[in-house]
């Protein structure tokens, strides 16, 4: 599965604008640099899974909305998962990313 980072950036920007939020506000909530968010929205930087999760939390949506264009789980379960990931080491995040990628490929 190939990710279209240009489209991901557009989805993030669209969601931010829907909420009437400025980049700097979203960055403060997500704990990232505002220049980085600008680069993500323009697809000149590729966000990590952790950053996608942080942006989803800051923009009150699910990572699915950014990655696939649809928010599948409107409940708060994704927030619980994001909180679990927040405390992970880089190696654990890489493993989680690999698992999530594999899981998306499964026909369950």
N, C-alpha and C positions, 0 to 999 in steps of 0.2 A: 504494500500500500504506500503510494507516494503522497506526501503531504504537500499541498500547494501553499507555500508560505506567503505569497502575495495575497491569496484569498483569506488566509488566517489573519493577516494584518488588517485587511479591509473589514473583516467581521469584528475584530476588536475595536477598530475605530468607529464602526457603525454603532456598536453597542454603547460605547462611551458617549457618542453624540446623542443617541436615543435618550440617555439618562441626563443629558445636559451637563456633562462633567468635563472639566478641563484635564489635560494630560497631567499637569502637576498634582491635581487632587487625587487622581487614580494612582499615580506613582507613590504618593505619600502613604496611601492605604496598602498598596501592594509591596512597599518597601523596595522599590526599584528606582533607578535614575530616570528623570523625565526625558533625557536625550535617548536613552535606551528604548523607551516606549515609542518615541517618534520613529526610531529605526525599525522597530518591530512592525509598526503600522505601515511603513513604507517598504517592508520586506528587504531591508538592507542588513538586518540582523535576524538570526533564527533564535527564537526563545526556547529555553529549556522547558521540560515538562513542569518543573517546579514553578517557573515564571508563568506559564499558562495557567496553572492552578491558582497562583496568587492573583493574577488578573481576573480570573473568573470569580474569585471571592470578592475582589474589590468592585467588580461590575455586577454583582448579584446575579450570576448565571452559572451555568455548568461549562466545563471545558469543552463538552461536545459542541456547544454553540460555536466556538471558535474553530475547532478541529474539523467538524463535519457539517456545520451549518444548522444543526438542530439541537435543541436542548431537550434531552430525553427524560431526565429524572428531575421533575420540578421540585421535588422534596429537598431536604437538607442533607441527605446522606452523603452527597459529594463533598460537602463542607467537612464532614467527619473524616473522610478519606484525605482531604487536603491537609487537615490538621495533623493526621498521622504522618504524612509525607514531610511536613515542615521540619520535623526533628530528625529526618534521615541524613545519613552521611552521603557524600557523593557516590560511593559504591552502591549503597542501598537504593539511591534514586535511579541509578543506571539499571539496576536489577528490576526495580518497579516499572521503569519505562519499557524494558524488554518484555516483561510479563504483560503489561497492558497492550503493547503492540501485538503480541501473540494472541491475547484474548480477543482483540478486535478482529483478528483474522479467522477466528473460530465461528462456525455456523451453529450457534447454540439456540 
